């Protein structure tokens, strides 16, 4: 078992802070095992004493709260939600292949994972504090100090009140029936289903009701800039996930026998949308085959898909594209969505491999 109890074949992009994704083929199951769950960090994993830890709820509230984990469990009802978390930089490597993005983690297609989360609804905690008039955003502050800001600051961000009050948003202490481990945000983290993973702040210390969006560096950092903009600028701040799919099998660079070949992957619509169709092409997009698509457990989970194609011997390229419940379809090219930070690559999935006779 590797660092932070992860499988030995994780693709480790950085060791400090620890940033790693599993091999794509390991994501075939509906729920992702803890040793396979991707890790995205901006600083060292903090060591927090659960007995001394307290959650502070403040800002534009009638009653400031300071709650231990036991008090959270006693005062509020326990709930579970199955939700997929995806790093905003998932599939950044495909953008880098088009044009370099210096200083960013070259994520492949596996910076995404799904779990059954256990905790309390954020809406119920906010009701306990009593939101005041003018509270339009709920900000989260983590317990990790980032290594890329001067001075160092905890990781944070915010979501609009309407999302915060949605029943699926949890303050979670459990994952897949187990206590949340330190590497994934213990003793408490936010889970914001359907939104970029950066809004699901780990090692949660503070929940603040505000009139304006979070002033934390990383709230605006997760934004899409125009292609010619300076990387330190501010663009379209990211929230709901973009429609996306990836090919998990065959793996990139693999060598397979020619003939019938099973092709499989996942698709994710984001926010409260669902995926309605996935198409796969073996001839550079001239013709498409509609894949078999699993129904969603809820609007916030990925959907796996599969089909079988007969492939000739030689170099092979497979394409995949998804459609969602609004009839939106993924853009064709990484060139279309390239941006200086490499976020939200939702262009067609592409995998190159070889078939031998």
Secondary structure, 3 states (H helix, E strand, C coil): CCHHHCCCCCEEEEECCEEEECCHHHHCCCCCCCCCCCECCCCCCCCCCCCCCCEEEEECECCCEEECHHHHHHHCCEEEEEEEEECCCCCHHHHHHHCCCCCCCCCCCCCEEEEEEEEEEHHHHHHHHCECCCCCEEEEEEEEECCCCCCCCEEEEEEEHHHHCCCCCEEEEEECCEECCHHHCCCCEEECCCECHHHCCCCCCEEEEECCCCCCHHHHHCEECCCCCCCCCCCEECCECCCEEEEEECCCCCEEECEEEEEEEEEECCCCCCEEEEEEECCCCCCCEECEECCCCCCCCCEEEEEEEEECCEEEEEEEEEEECCCCECCCCHHHHCCCCCCCCCCCEEEEEEEEC
